[in-house]
Amino acid sequence: MKFTRTARCLITAAVAAAVGTTAPAAIAQADPSSGESHVVSSVPVAYHNGDLDKPSRLLVTVYSASMQKDIPLDVLVPANSTPAPVFYLLNGAGGGEDSASWANRTDYTGFFANKHVNVVTPLKGAFSYYTDWQKADPKLGVQKWETFLTKELPPVLNDELKTTGKNAIAGISMAGTSVLNLAIAAPGLYTTAASYSGCARTSDPAGQQYIRTVVESRGGADTTNMWGPYKGAGWKANDPYINAAKLRGTKVYLSSNSGLPGQDESVEAGSTATDSVNLADRVILGGGIEAVTNVCTQQMAQRLAQLKIPATIKLRPTGTHSWGYWERELHYSWPQISSSLY
């Protein structure tokens, strides 16, 4: 299945309108001379059943040596203090720096309350694709997310949280691409990589247009600082479709909706004027974006099948590019993810 010129135009219009650009508040940075990546602070923000000896949620700040800055992490911790695995759950294009986050838009705190797992979500990385950028960008600065997430952060958290050493990763939209690239870059680090409404193809014209709309049109950054010239090796090196063979040995979960209105786009959902505007956005913009990611997901599914790499593929008949569907997809995929962690 190929993207048409019309589809490419839809990518530009829909993604540009749907992705927010809220700037994050400044965060005090650690002294770069401290060298190695390390925990700067860990602050409890919620507790299991009000027990002050059992924090359920932490704001953990980790200094990244490669980016020379502090990275805040939203961390859910289990009630049982015995070692638990780590589930990295990435936000979309806003990187958790805006209101569009797992914490603000879903029930994930309640969902994980009775599960023996540490859930780690970075609260930075907007428009970065959670990748290592080739050059510092005038807008985004130094971006070395692959290095941070696959090399610097795991040993730091393993020590801080007393984990089992087993990890899985999932992400939505922009990060749906990232989690596949991260699993490819670090074979064996993640038992499962789950991509919800992501686009695995990055180096073909349609994939590049999608990424440029997110990073350049909305993020104000330069994608050639990310992966170099558009016809260069950097884009192909970060294309999960091209490098899919390296996912062998990792459990893969891919999901996407069709883009057609679903249960979250009912008449009741538009019962007020504000709701009606939001509903129109979800149907027109969210539907358009999701239709594109649906094509991407089908292409990646076909690629994995050609390579005889087992994968769970969920192509939903309805649904848009929005949080209600991602919340449910997290629930649907959790049995597979958890089975790989224990």
Backbone torsions as a table, in degrees:
resi	resn	phi	psi	omega
1	MET	NA	129.7	-175.5
2	LYS	-115.1	154.5	174.4
3	PHE	-81.8	136.2	174.2
4	THR	-89.1	170.6	177.0
5	ARG	-60.9	-37.8	177.9
6	THR	-60.6	-41.1	179.7
7	ALA	-63.4	-38.0	179.5
8	ARG	-64.9	-39.3	176.4
9	CYS	-63.6	-38.8	178.8
10	LEU	-63.5	-39.9	177.7
11	ILE	-56.4	-51.0	-177.2
12	THR	-60.7	-49.1	-176.5
13	ALA	-67.7	-46.1	-174.5
14	ALA	-70.7	-46.4	-177.9
15	VAL	-67.4	-40.2	-179.3
16	ALA	-60.9	-38.2	-177.9
17	ALA	-78.9	-27.3	-170.5
18	ALA	-90.6	-23.8	-173.2
19	VAL	-92.7	129.5	-178.4
20	GLY	-82.8	168.1	-177.3
21	THR	-133.3	27.3	-177.6
22	THR	-60.0	128.7	-179.2
23	ALA	-80.2	141.0	-179.3
24	PRO	-78.1	156.8	174.2
25	ALA	-72.4	152.2	-179.4
26	ALA	-67.4	143.3	179.3
27	ILE	-123.0	132.9	178.7
28	ALA	-60.2	135.4	-175.8
29	GLN	-105.0	150.8	179.2
30	ALA	-76.7	162.4	177.9
31	ASP	-71.3	117.8	-179.2
32	PRO	-57.7	-24.0	-178.9
33	SER	-68.2	-10.2	179.6
34	SER	-69.4	-13.2	171.2
35	GLY	81.7	-103.3	-173.1
36	GLU	-64.9	153.7	173.6
37	SER	-64.9	141.8	-176.2
38	HIS	-160.4	164.3	175.7
39	VAL	-76.2	125.0	177.2
40	VAL	-87.0	-43.4	179.5
41	SER	-158.5	157.0	175.4
42	SER	-141.6	112.5	-172.8
43	VAL	-120.0	120.5	175.7
44	PRO	-65.6	136.4	177.9
45	VAL	-123.2	-9.2	175.5
46	ALA	-157.4	160.9	-174.5
47	TYR	-134.4	152.2	175.1
48	HIS	-72.0	116.6	177.8
49	ASN	53.6	31.8	177.6
50	GLY	73.8	7.0	-178.9
51	ASP	-80.8	111.3	-176.2
52	LEU	-66.7	-11.2	176.4
53	ASP	-90.6	-4.2	-177.4
54	LYS	-130.7	78.9	177.5
55	PRO	-63.5	140.4	177.6
56	SER	-104.8	-16.6	-177.7
57	ARG	-147.4	134.1	-178.8
58	LEU	-125.0	148.4	165.1
59	LEU	-103.5	103.1	-177.3
60	VAL	-103.1	127.6	177.8
61	THR	-108.9	124.9	-177.9
62	VAL	-119.5	130.4	175.5
63	TYR	-79.5	126.5	177.3
64	SER	-96.5	117.4	179.7
65	ALA	-66.6	-36.1	-177.2
66	SER	-71.3	-34.2	179.3
67	MET	-98.8	-9.5	179.7
68	GLN	52.8	48.5	175.8
69	LYS	-157.5	164.1	179.0
70	ASP	-83.5	139.4	178.6
71	ILE	-118.9	116.1	176.5
72	PRO	-78.6	140.8	-179.8
73	LEU	-127.3	133.0	171.5
74	ASP	-89.2	118.7	-173.7
75	VAL	-124.6	121.0	171.1
76	LEU	-93.8	131.3	-178.9
77	VAL	-120.3	146.8	-177.2
78	PRO	-74.9	161.1	179.6
79	ALA	-69.3	-36.6	179.5
80	ASN	-78.3	129.4	-174.7
81	SER	-82.8	-1.1	177.1
82	THR	-68.6	155.1	-176.8
83	PRO	-53.1	138.5	-179.2
84	ALA	-132.0	155.7	177.0
85	PRO	-73.8	176.4	-179.4
86	VAL	-119.2	132.4	175.0
87	PHE	-115.8	110.0	177.6
88	TYR	-83.4	120.3	-176.1
89	LEU	-121.4	106.5	-172.7
90	LEU	-93.1	143.1	174.2
91	ASN	-78.8	178.4	-179.0
92	GLY	-87.1	-145.6	-171.5
93	ALA	-58.9	-31.8	-179.5
94	GLY	-75.7	-9.5	176.0
95	GLY	64.2	14.7	-176.9
96	GLY	79.8	4.8	178.9
97	GLU	-84.0	-11.8	176.9
98	ASP	-117.1	-165.9	-177.4
99	SER	-81.1	-10.6	-178.5
100	ALA	-84.2	82.4	-175.4
101	SER	-142.1	162.2	176.7
102	TRP	-56.8	-39.4	-177.5
103	ALA	-67.3	-37.8	-174.4
104	ASN	-90.6	-23.1	-171.0
105	ARG	-114.6	-2.2	-176.8
106	THR	-136.8	178.2	178.8
107	ASP	-96.1	25.9	-167.9
108	TYR	-63.7	-29.2	177.5
109	THR	-65.5	-42.6	177.2
110	GLY	-69.5	-38.6	-178.5
111	PHE	-61.8	-40.8	-176.5
112	PHE	-91.2	-0.5	-174.5
113	ALA	-58.1	-34.0	-177.8
114	ASN	-108.1	20.0	-178.1
115	LYS	-111.3	138.7	-175.7
116	HIS	-86.9	77.0	-177.7
117	VAL	-156.5	146.9	171.2
118	ASN	-92.4	124.3	-179.7
119	VAL	-107.6	119.7	-172.6
120	VAL	-117.4	122.4	-179.3
121	THR	-128.7	113.3	175.8
122	PRO	-62.3	143.6	177.7
123	LEU	-109.7	31.8	172.7
124	LYS	-144.7	176.7	177.4
125	GLY	105.6	17.2	-179.6
126	ALA	-56.0	130.9	174.9
127	PHE	61.4	17.4	-175.5
128	SER	-92.6	-16.4	-169.7
129	TYR	58.9	16.9	178.4
130	TYR	45.9	48.1	-177.8
131	THR	-127.1	170.4	173.5
132	ASP	-86.0	115.4	177.9
133	TRP	-79.6	143.5	-178.9
134	GLN	-69.7	-33.0	-177.9
135	LYS	-134.3	153.6	171.8
136	ALA	-65.1	137.3	-177.9
137	ASP	-101.2	137.9	179.9
138	PRO	-56.7	-30.7	-178.4
139	LYS	-89.2	-47.2	-173.0
140	LEU	-98.6	-14.4	-178.8
141	GLY	77.5	-152.8	179.9
142	VAL	-79.1	126.7	179.7
143	GLN	-125.0	111.0	-179.5
144	LYS	-131.9	57.4	-173.3
145	TRP	-72.6	-34.6	177.8
146	GLU	-62.3	-45.1	178.0
147	THR	-61.5	-45.2	-178.5
148	PHE	-64.0	-49.2	-173.4
149	LEU	-75.1	-29.7	-175.9
150	THR	-101.8	-21.6	-175.7
151	LYS	-119.4	-46.8	-174.3
152	GLU	-80.9	-47.6	-171.2
153	LEU	-73.2	-44.7	-175.6
154	PRO	-53.8	-49.4	-179.3
155	PRO	-66.5	-32.6	178.3
156	VAL	-64.6	-45.9	-180.0
157	LEU	-71.9	-35.4	177.5
158	ASN	-57.3	-38.4	179.8
159	ASP	-77.3	-43.7	-176.5
160	GLU	-67.9	-42.4	-175.1
161	LEU	-97.5	-4.6	-178.1
162	LYS	55.5	59.4	-174.2
163	THR	-85.4	176.2	175.5
164	THR	-83.7	-11.2	-177.2
165	GLY	89.5	-1.0	177.9
166	LYS	-99.3	142.3	-174.9
167	ASN	-136.9	151.9	168.4
168	ALA	-137.7	165.5	-176.1
169	ILE	-145.4	145.5	177.2
170	ALA	-148.0	155.8	178.6
171	GLY	-161.6	160.3	-179.4
172	ILE	-111.2	151.9	168.9
173	SER	52.3	-117.7	178.3
174	MET	-51.4	-47.0	-178.0
175	ALA	-72.4	-14.7	173.2
176	GLY	-64.7	-28.6	171.6
177	THR	-76.0	-44.3	-174.6
178	SER	-59.5	-43.2	-174.8
179	VAL	-63.7	-32.3	177.5
180	LEU	-70.5	-43.4	177.8
181	ASN	-63.9	-38.3	179.3
182	LEU	-66.3	-39.9	177.9
183	ALA	-66.6	-35.6	177.6
184	ILE	-68.5	-39.7	-177.3
185	ALA	-71.6	-26.4	-175.9
186	ALA	-129.6	72.8	-178.4
187	PRO	-56.8	132.7	177.6
188	GLY	89.4	-13.1	-179.2
189	LEU	-71.7	-40.1	-177.6
190	TYR	-112.4	130.9	176.9
191	THR	-73.0	-33.6	178.4
192	THR	-137.3	142.3	169.9
193	ALA	-121.4	119.5	-178.1
194	ALA	-115.7	124.2	-178.5
195	SER	-114.7	117.2	178.6
196	TYR	-105.8	115.5	177.4
197	SER	57.5	40.2	176.7
198	GLY	-99.8	168.7	176.9
199	CYS	-121.5	110.0	-173.1
200	ALA	-74.9	-26.6	-178.6
201	ARG	-84.9	122.9	-177.0
202	THR	-120.0	-22.3	-172.2
203	SER	-100.4	-7.9	175.5
204	ASP	-82.7	164.8	-175.4
205	PRO	-55.1	-41.9	-178.8
206	ALA	-67.6	-42.7	178.6
207	GLY	-63.2	-41.6	178.1
208	GLN	-64.6	-38.1	178.5
209	GLN	-63.3	-41.8	178.6
210	TYR	-59.7	-49.4	-177.3
211	ILE	-65.6	-41.3	-179.9
212	ARG	-64.4	-34.7	178.7
213	THR	-65.6	-41.9	178.7
214	VAL	-69.0	-52.9	-171.2
215	VAL	-77.2	-43.0	-175.0
216	GLU	-90.2	-54.7	-175.2
217	SER	-65.8	-40.4	-178.2
218	ARG	-98.4	-38.2	-176.9
219	GLY	-87.5	-16.5	179.1
220	GLY	72.7	15.6	-178.8
221	ALA	-104.0	177.1	-176.8
222	ASP	-113.8	115.1	-176.8
223	THR	-67.8	-18.4	175.8
224	THR	-72.2	-20.8	171.7
225	ASN	-74.6	-22.3	-179.7
226	MET	-78.5	-63.4	-174.7
227	TRP	-122.6	11.8	175.6
228	GLY	86.9	-164.7	-179.5
229	PRO	-57.0	146.8	-173.7
230	TYR	-62.6	-27.5	177.9
231	LYS	-100.3	10.6	-177.5
232	GLY	-85.9	177.0	-175.5
233	ALA	-71.4	-24.0	-175.8
234	GLY	-62.1	-38.0	179.8
235	TRP	-69.1	-41.6	178.7
236	LYS	-67.8	-34.8	179.5
237	ALA	-66.8	-20.4	-180.0
238	ASN	-115.2	33.2	178.0
239	ASP	-110.0	104.8	-178.4
240	PRO	-59.4	-29.0	178.8
241	TYR	-64.9	-46.4	179.7
242	ILE	-67.4	-39.1	-174.0
243	ASN	-99.9	21.7	-174.6
244	ALA	-59.1	-28.3	-179.1
245	ALA	-58.8	-26.6	-178.9
246	LYS	-77.1	-2.5	174.7
247	LEU	-85.9	-5.3	178.8
248	ARG	-59.7	129.7	-177.6
249	GLY	99.6	-14.4	175.1
250	THR	-105.6	133.8	175.1
251	LYS	-71.8	132.3	-175.3
252	VAL	-118.0	134.8	176.0
253	TYR	-127.6	119.1	178.8
254	LEU	-120.5	133.6	177.3
255	SER	-141.8	151.0	174.2
256	SER	-160.7	151.2	173.5
257	ASN	-94.4	169.4	-176.8
258	SER	-78.4	-22.3	-173.3
259	GLY	100.0	-15.0	177.1
260	LEU	-75.3	148.2	179.1
261	PRO	-53.8	137.3	-179.2
262	GLY	-126.2	-151.7	-173.7
263	GLN	-65.6	-23.9	179.0
264	ASP	-88.2	0.2	179.2
265	GLU	-116.4	34.7	-179.3
266	SER	-77.1	168.7	177.0
267	VAL	-59.3	-38.4	-178.9
268	GLU	-63.1	-30.4	-179.0
269	ALA	-67.8	-19.4	179.1
270	GLY	-110.6	38.2	-172.7
271	SER	-73.7	-19.7	176.4
272	THR	-119.0	169.4	-179.4
273	ALA	-60.9	-43.9	178.8
274	THR	-64.0	-44.4	178.4
275	ASP	-59.9	-37.3	-178.4
276	SER	-64.5	-40.0	177.3
277	VAL	-64.3	-47.1	178.7
278	ASN	-61.4	-39.0	179.3
279	LEU	-64.5	-42.6	178.3
280	ALA	-62.0	-40.6	177.4
281	ASP	-60.6	-45.4	-178.9
282	ARG	-63.8	-41.2	-176.8
283	VAL	-71.2	-47.5	-173.8
284	ILE	-82.0	-54.5	-176.9
285	LEU	-79.8	-52.6	179.9
286	GLY	-62.9	-35.2	177.5
287	GLY	-66.4	-40.5	179.2
288	GLY	-65.1	-44.8	178.6
289	ILE	-62.6	-44.5	-176.3
290	GLU	-66.5	-33.6	176.6
291	ALA	-61.4	-37.0	178.0
292	VAL	-68.3	-47.3	-179.8
293	THR	-65.4	-26.3	177.0
294	ASN	-64.7	-41.8	176.2
295	VAL	-63.2	-45.2	178.0
296	CYS	-56.8	-44.9	-177.7
297	THR	-65.3	-40.8	176.8
298	GLN	-62.1	-42.1	179.6
299	GLN	-63.5	-43.4	179.6
300	MET	-67.0	-37.7	177.5
301	ALA	-61.6	-42.6	178.3
302	GLN	-64.6	-39.3	179.1
303	ARG	-63.5	-45.8	179.4
304	LEU	-64.1	-37.7	178.1
305	ALA	-64.7	-40.7	177.7
306	GLN	-60.5	-37.1	-179.2
307	LEU	-85.1	-1.6	-178.2
308	LYS	57.6	40.1	175.0
309	ILE	-99.8	118.1	-178.7
310	PRO	-60.4	139.6	178.1
311	ALA	-155.8	148.7	172.6
312	THR	-94.0	121.2	-177.2
313	ILE	-118.0	125.0	178.8
314	LYS	-123.9	104.9	177.0
315	LEU	-105.9	101.7	-174.3
316	ARG	-79.2	140.4	-175.9
317	PRO	-70.7	-20.4	177.7
318	THR	-140.8	168.6	175.9
319	GLY	122.1	149.8	-176.8
320	THR	-113.9	-176.7	-178.1
321	HIS	-86.3	76.1	-172.9
322	SER	-151.2	165.0	-166.3
323	TRP	-67.0	-35.0	-179.4
324	GLY	-57.9	-39.1	179.8
325	TYR	-72.2	-36.9	179.1
326	TRP	-69.3	-36.7	175.7
327	GLU	-58.4	-48.5	179.7
328	ARG	-65.9	-35.6	-179.8
329	GLU	-66.7	-35.5	174.1
330	LEU	-59.8	-44.9	178.2
331	HIS	-62.1	-45.6	-177.8
332	TYR	-63.4	-38.3	-174.6
333	SER	-84.5	-16.0	-173.5
334	TRP	-58.9	-40.6	178.5
335	PRO	-55.5	-41.1	178.1
336	GLN	-68.5	-43.6	-179.5
337	ILE	-62.6	-48.7	-176.7
338	SER	-65.4	-36.1	-179.8
339	SER	-64.0	-25.6	179.5
340	SER	-84.4	-12.1	-176.0
341	LEU	-96.6	-17.9	-173.6
342	TYR	-116.7	NA	NA
